[in-house]
C-alpha cells in the first residue's frame, strides 16, 4: 500500500493543544487534486496543506484544502508548512518564498515560528449591519463600529469584518442558512481595544465543514486592511497590532501582525506566529478517481 508522510502541528501558539491544528503532507507530488481532497476529508481539520515542488522558482508550492474545497491561500497552513519544512531540513531558516494560488509570498522562518506576508490587499462593501448581526446572533446594541461600516477585506482570502462589543463575543455564533442567503462564507467578529492595538476575535465560516476557526492568519491580515480603511489604524507607515482568537473554543491563539499603508491605503500586511509539532506518521494514498 502506498503512503505519504504527514505531520500534525498546532499553529499560532507556543504550547501544544492550543492554536489551530494543521495537517502538513509531504511526498505527495504524484497525487491528483481529488486524492488530496480525500486526504483533507480524512484528517477533517480546518485545513490540510500539501508541500510540493515549485515550478515557479519558489522554495516550495503549497496546495491548501479544507475538508470540502481547495483554497488559493490561508494563513495558518502557510505558516505551518514553512516552519515544518525548515524543521524537517527541506529548507533553511531565513527568507523563503511560497507559491500558492495567491501568488509568490515571502515568508521569514525560524525553526519554531514564521512571519508571512499576505497577497494583494482588497477592501469592498459588505452586507448591511443589521443582516450581519442577525447572521451571528447579535443585536444592534452589540455593534461597536459607530460610523465605521463592516466591509469585506483580505490579503489573498477575503472575510467580512464586523466590530462588536467585547462582551458580545461569547454570545456570537453563525447561522449557516443566513450565511448562504447573504453569500457570506467567512466572517470575523471582533472587539477592538484601541489603546492596546489589540483585537479579540472569533472567525466563523457558516455553511462549511468547520464552522469556527481557532486561529485564522488570513483573517488577521484582512483585519489590518479593515482597520486602516476605516481609520482605526494610521494611514501612513507600518503599525503593529495583535489578535487573540480561539479563547471560546478552548484553543487560545496569538497572532502578531503589522499593516503598512500609504496615503490611507494598505500596501502590505504580515502575520507572525509559532508552530508546535504534535504528531507525525504515514497515511495511505487514496485511490485515483479521475
C-alpha positions as CSV (number, residue, x, y, z in Angstrom):
1,X,0.0,0.0,0.0
2,X,1.4,3.4,-1.0
3,X,1.6,6.0,1.8
4,X,2.7,9.6,2.2
5,X,4.3,11.3,5.2
6,X,2.4,13.8,7.3
7,X,2.8,15.9,10.5
8,X,0.1,17.4,12.7
9,X,1.2,20.8,14.1
10,X,-0.5,23.5,16.2
11,X,-0.2,27.0,14.6
12,X,-0.2,30.4,16.3
13,X,0.6,29.0,19.7
14,X,3.8,28.3,21.6
15,X,2.3,25.4,23.5
16,X,0.7,22.1,22.4
17,X,-3.1,21.6,22.1
18,X,-3.8,25.3,21.6
19,X,-3.8,27.4,18.4
20,X,-5.1,25.9,15.1
21,X,-4.3,22.3,14.3
22,X,-3.0,21.6,10.8
23,X,-2.0,18.5,8.8
24,X,1.1,19.0,6.7
25,X,1.6,16.4,4.0
26,X,4.9,15.7,2.2
27,X,5.9,13.4,-0.7
28,X,2.5,13.9,-2.4
29,X,4.0,15.1,-5.7
30,X,2.2,12.4,-7.7
31,X,-1.2,12.8,-6.2
32,X,-4.1,14.4,-8.1
33,X,-6.3,17.1,-6.6
34,X,-9.1,14.6,-5.8
35,X,-6.7,12.5,-3.8
36,X,-5.5,15.5,-1.9
37,X,-9.2,16.4,-1.2
38,X,-9.8,12.9,0.1
39,X,-6.9,13.1,2.5
40,X,-8.2,16.5,3.7
41,X,-11.5,14.9,4.4
42,X,-9.8,12.1,6.3
43,X,-7.8,14.5,8.5
44,X,-11.0,16.6,9.0
45,X,-9.2,19.6,10.2
46,X,-10.0,23.2,9.1
47,X,-7.1,22.9,6.6
48,X,-4.6,20.4,5.2
49,X,-1.6,21.7,3.3
50,X,0.5,19.7,0.7
51,X,4.1,20.8,0.4
52,X,5.1,20.2,-3.3
53,X,8.0,21.2,-5.6
54,X,7.6,24.6,-7.3
55,X,8.0,25.2,-11.0
56,X,7.9,29.0,-10.4
57,X,11.2,29.4,-8.6
58,X,9.7,29.4,-5.1
59,X,11.1,27.4,-2.2
60,X,8.0,25.1,-2.5
61,X,4.4,25.1,-3.7
62,X,1.6,24.8,-1.2
63,X,-1.8,23.4,-2.1
64,X,-4.3,24.0,0.7
65,X,-7.6,22.1,1.2
66,X,-10.4,22.3,3.7
67,X,-12.5,19.1,4.0
68,X,-14.7,20.5,1.2
69,X,-12.6,22.5,-1.2
70,X,-9.2,23.9,-2.2
71,X,-8.3,27.4,-1.1
72,X,-5.9,29.8,-3.0
73,X,-4.4,30.9,0.3
74,X,-4.7,30.6,4.0
75,X,-2.6,31.9,6.9
76,X,-2.1,29.1,9.3
77,X,-1.3,26.5,6.6
78,X,1.3,28.8,5.1
79,X,3.0,29.4,8.5
80,X,2.7,25.8,9.5
81,X,4.1,24.5,6.2
82,X,7.1,26.9,6.2
83,X,8.1,26.0,9.8
84,X,7.6,22.3,9.4
85,X,9.6,22.3,6.1
86,X,12.5,24.0,7.9
87,X,12.3,21.7,10.9
88,X,12.4,18.6,8.5
89,X,15.5,20.0,6.8
90,X,13.8,20.6,3.5
91,X,14.6,24.4,3.6
92,X,17.0,26.6,5.6
93,X,15.8,29.2,8.1
94,X,15.6,32.7,6.8
95,X,13.7,34.0,3.8
96,X,11.5,31.5,1.9
97,X,9.1,32.0,-0.9
98,X,5.8,30.1,-1.0
99,X,4.0,29.5,-4.3
100,X,0.2,29.3,-3.8
101,X,-3.0,30.4,-5.5
102,X,-2.5,33.9,-4.2
103,X,1.0,34.2,-5.9
104,X,4.5,34.1,-4.7
105,X,4.5,35.1,-1.0
106,X,7.6,35.7,1.1
107,X,7.9,34.0,4.5
108,X,10.6,34.6,7.1
109,X,11.1,31.4,9.0
110,X,12.9,30.2,12.2
111,X,12.8,26.6,13.5
112,X,9.7,27.4,15.5
113,X,8.0,30.5,14.1
114,X,7.3,32.3,10.8
115,X,6.2,35.7,9.5
116,X,4.0,35.6,6.5
117,X,3.4,38.5,4.0
118,X,-0.1,38.5,2.6
119,X,-1.1,38.9,-1.0
120,X,-2.7,42.0,-2.6
121,X,-4.9,43.9,-0.1
122,X,-8.6,44.3,-1.0
123,X,-11.5,46.2,0.5
124,X,-15.1,46.0,-0.6
125,X,-18.6,46.9,0.8
126,X,-20.3,44.2,2.9
127,X,-24.0,43.4,3.5
128,X,-25.9,45.7,5.9
129,X,-25.0,45.8,9.6
130,X,-28.4,44.5,10.7
131,X,-28.2,41.5,8.4
132,X,-24.7,40.6,9.6
133,X,-25.7,41.0,13.3
134,X,-28.6,38.6,12.7
135,X,-26.2,36.2,11.0
136,X,-24.1,35.9,14.1
137,X,-27.0,36.0,16.6
138,X,-26.3,39.5,17.9
139,X,-28.4,42.8,18.1
140,X,-27.9,46.4,17.3
141,X,-26.7,47.1,20.8
142,X,-23.8,44.8,20.3
143,X,-22.4,46.7,17.3
144,X,-19.3,48.7,18.1
145,X,-18.3,50.3,14.8
146,X,-20.1,53.6,15.2
147,X,-19.9,55.2,11.7
148,X,-17.3,52.6,10.6
149,X,-19.3,50.2,8.4
150,X,-18.5,46.5,8.1
151,X,-16.6,45.5,5.0
152,X,-15.1,42.6,3.0
153,X,-11.3,42.7,3.3
154,X,-8.4,40.4,2.7
155,X,-4.8,39.8,1.5
156,X,-5.4,36.8,-0.6
157,X,-8.5,35.4,1.1
158,X,-11.4,37.7,2.0
159,X,-13.6,37.8,5.1
160,X,-16.4,40.1,6.3
161,X,-15.3,42.2,9.3
162,X,-17.9,43.1,11.9
163,X,-16.8,45.1,15.0
164,X,-18.8,44.3,18.2
165,X,-18.7,44.9,21.9
166,X,-16.2,42.6,23.7
167,X,-18.9,41.2,25.9
168,X,-20.9,40.1,22.8
169,X,-18.2,37.7,21.6
170,X,-19.2,34.9,23.9
171,X,-22.7,35.1,22.6
172,X,-21.8,35.1,18.9
173,X,-22.5,32.2,16.6
174,X,-23.0,31.7,12.9
175,X,-26.3,30.6,11.2
176,X,-25.4,28.6,8.2
177,X,-28.7,29.3,6.4
178,X,-28.4,33.0,6.8
179,X,-24.8,32.9,5.7
180,X,-25.8,31.2,2.5
181,X,-28.6,33.7,1.9
182,X,-26.1,36.6,2.4
183,X,-23.4,35.0,0.4
184,X,-21.1,35.1,3.4
185,X,-18.6,32.2,3.7
186,X,-16.3,33.8,6.3
187,X,-16.9,36.4,8.9
188,X,-14.6,37.9,11.6
189,X,-16.5,39.2,14.6
190,X,-14.1,41.2,16.6
191,X,-13.7,43.6,19.6
192,X,-11.1,46.3,19.2
193,X,-9.1,47.7,22.1
194,X,-7.7,50.9,20.6
195,X,-5.2,51.7,23.4
196,X,-3.6,48.3,23.2
197,X,-4.0,48.0,19.4
198,X,-5.4,44.5,20.1
199,X,-8.3,42.6,18.6
200,X,-10.3,39.9,20.3
201,X,-11.7,37.8,17.5
202,X,-14.0,34.9,16.6
203,X,-14.0,33.8,12.9
204,X,-17.0,31.8,11.6
205,X,-17.3,30.0,8.3
206,X,-21.1,29.4,8.1
207,X,-22.1,26.5,5.8
208,X,-18.7,24.8,5.6
209,X,-17.5,21.7,7.5
210,X,-15.5,23.7,10.1
211,X,-18.0,26.3,11.4
212,X,-15.5,28.2,13.6
213,X,-11.7,28.6,13.3
214,X,-9.5,29.0,16.4
215,X,-6.7,30.9,14.6
216,X,-7.0,32.5,11.1
217,X,-3.9,34.1,9.7
218,X,-5.7,35.2,6.5
219,X,-8.4,37.0,8.5
220,X,-5.8,38.6,10.8
221,X,-4.2,40.1,7.6
222,X,-7.6,41.3,6.3
223,X,-8.3,42.9,9.7
224,X,-5.4,45.2,9.2
225,X,-6.8,46.3,5.8
226,X,-10.2,47.0,7.5
227,X,-8.6,48.9,10.4
228,X,-6.7,51.2,8.1
229,X,-9.6,51.6,5.7
230,X,-11.9,52.7,8.5
231,X,-9.3,55.0,10.1
232,X,-8.8,52.9,13.2
233,X,-5.1,52.5,12.4
234,X,-2.8,55.1,10.8
235,X,-2.9,55.6,7.0
236,X,0.9,56.1,6.8
237,X,3.8,53.9,7.8
238,X,3.9,50.4,9.4
239,X,1.8,49.7,12.5
240,X,1.8,46.6,14.7
241,X,-1.3,45.1,16.1
242,X,-2.2,41.9,18.0
243,X,-5.0,39.3,17.5
244,X,-6.3,37.0,20.2
245,X,-8.5,34.2,18.9
246,X,-9.8,30.8,19.9
247,X,-10.5,31.5,23.6
248,X,-14.1,30.5,23.4
249,X,-13.0,27.2,21.7
250,X,-10.5,26.4,24.5
251,X,-7.7,26.8,21.9
252,X,-6.2,30.2,22.7
253,X,-4.2,31.6,19.8
254,X,-1.9,34.6,19.4
255,X,-1.3,36.3,16.0
256,X,1.2,39.2,15.9
257,X,0.6,41.4,12.9
258,X,1.7,44.5,11.0
259,X,0.0,46.6,8.4
260,X,1.8,49.1,6.1
261,X,-0.1,52.0,4.5
262,X,0.5,54.9,2.2
263,X,-2.0,57.8,1.6
264,X,-4.6,55.9,3.6
265,X,-4.4,52.7,1.5
266,X,-2.8,49.4,2.7
267,X,0.2,48.3,0.7
268,X,1.3,45.3,2.7
269,X,0.5,43.2,5.8
270,X,2.2,40.5,7.8
271,X,1.2,37.9,10.4
272,X,3.5,36.0,12.7
273,X,3.1,33.0,14.9
274,X,4.7,30.0,16.5
275,X,4.3,26.4,15.4
276,X,4.3,23.4,17.8
277,X,4.8,19.8,16.5
278,X,2.1,17.3,17.8
279,X,2.3,14.1,15.8
280,X,3.8,12.5,12.7
281,X,3.2,9.4,10.6
282,X,2.3,7.8,7.3
283,X,-1.2,7.8,5.7
284,X,-2.5,5.7,2.9
285,X,-2.8,7.2,-0.6
286,X,-6.5,7.3,-1.6
287,X,-7.4,5.7,-5.0
288,X,-7.3,7.9,-8.0
289,X,-10.8,8.9,-9.1
290,X,-10.1,11.0,-12.2
